[in-house]
């Protein structure tokens, strides 16, 4: 798949909340995920497909999603960007909030090798 095709598939799977399938089908085994922020004691960077699966499961376990919007992709050579808008309740704290972030994805050999997220923490 080229970058646009991969981006379109990524967005389609995210819109259906098929995040695990998205990781399994579209990400390289050695993919890297980088968050803009992480709480103390938590790494900002996850390395390898197994770590990305665990990160995805932890997010789903800790958050109840009330509304989700995925916009894009916006391709540029070997990268594409996606906008995410969520309204979630953080289960451990009970705090409900809206969040918006941009994901920037790098593609090599038909697979996503890196994802980076940009958002305002807090």
C-alpha positions in Angstrom: 0.0 0.0 0.0 1.2 3.5 -0.7 0.9 6.3 2.0 -2.5 7.5 1.0 -4.0 4.0 0.8 -2.5 3.1 4.2 -3.8 6.4 5.7 -7.3 5.7 4.3 -7.3 2.2 5.7 -6.0 3.5 9.1 -8.8 6.1 9.3 -11.5 3.6 8.2 -10.5 1.1 10.9 -10.3 3.8 13.6 -13.8 5.1 12.6 -15.0 1.5 13.3 -13.1 1.4 16.6 -11.0 -1.5 15.3 -7.8 -0.3 16.9 -6.3 -3.8 17.6 -6.9 -4.8 13.9 -5.4 -1.5 12.8 -2.2 -2.3 14.7 -2.0 -5.9 13.6 -2.6 -5.2 9.9 -0.9 -1.8 9.3 2.0 -1.5 11.7 5.5 -2.8 11.4 6.7 -5.3 14.1 9.3 -2.7 15.2 7.0 0.3 15.1 7.5 3.1 17.6 4.8 5.3 19.3 5.7 8.6 20.8 3.3 10.6 23.1 3.5 14.3 23.6 3.3 13.8 27.3 3.2 11.1 29.9 2.6 11.1 33.7 5.5 10.5 36.0 6.8 7.0 35.9 5.3 6.3 32.5 7.4 6.2 29.3 6.4 8.5 26.5 7.8 6.1 23.9 6.6 2.5 23.2 8.7 0.3 21.0 7.6 -2.8 19.1 4.1 -4.1 18.1 3.6 -5.9 21.4 4.1 -2.6 23.4 1.8 -0.7 21.1 -0.9 -3.4 21.6 -0.5 -3.0 25.4 -0.6 0.8 25.2 -3.9 0.5 23.1 -5.4 -1.9 25.6 -4.4 0.2 28.6 -6.0 3.3 27.0 -9.3 1.4 26.3 -9.3 0.0 29.8 -8.8 3.4 31.4 -11.2 5.4 29.2 -14.9 5.2 28.4 -15.4 6.8 25.0 -18.7 8.8 24.6 -17.8 10.4 21.2 -15.1 9.9 18.7 -14.2 11.7 15.5 -11.4 10.8 13.2 -10.5 13.2 10.3 -8.1 12.6 7.5 -5.7 11.3 6.3 -3.6 14.3 5.3 -0.7 12.7 3.3 2.7 14.2 2.6 5.3 11.9 0.9 6.0 9.0 3.4 3.9 10.5 6.2 0.3 11.2 6.9 -1.5 13.1 9.6 -4.9 12.4 11.3 -6.9 14.5 13.6 -8.7 12.8 16.6 -11.4 14.3 18.7 -12.7 12.4 21.7 -15.0 12.9 24.6 -14.1 10.4 27.2 -14.4 9.6 30.9 -11.2 8.7 32.6 -12.4 5.6 34.6 -9.9 5.8 37.5 -10.7 9.5 38.2 -14.3 9.7 36.9 -13.3 12.9 35.1 -15.0 13.5 31.8 -13.3 15.7 29.2 -12.9 16.5 25.6 -9.6 16.0 23.9 -8.2 16.7 20.5 -4.9 15.5 19.1 -3.0 15.1 15.9 -1.3 11.9 15.0 1.6 11.9 12.5 2.4 8.6 11.0 5.6 7.5 9.1 5.3 4.8 6.4 8.1 2.6 5.2 7.7 -0.5 2.9 3.9 -0.4 3.1 3.7 -0.4 7.0 3.5 2.3 9.7 6.8 2.5 11.4 6.3 5.5 13.7 3.4 7.3 15.2 3.7 10.6 17.0 0.9 12.4 18.9 0.6 16.1 19.4 -1.9 17.6 21.9 -2.2 19.9 24.9 -1.7 17.9 28.0 -3.8 18.5 31.1 
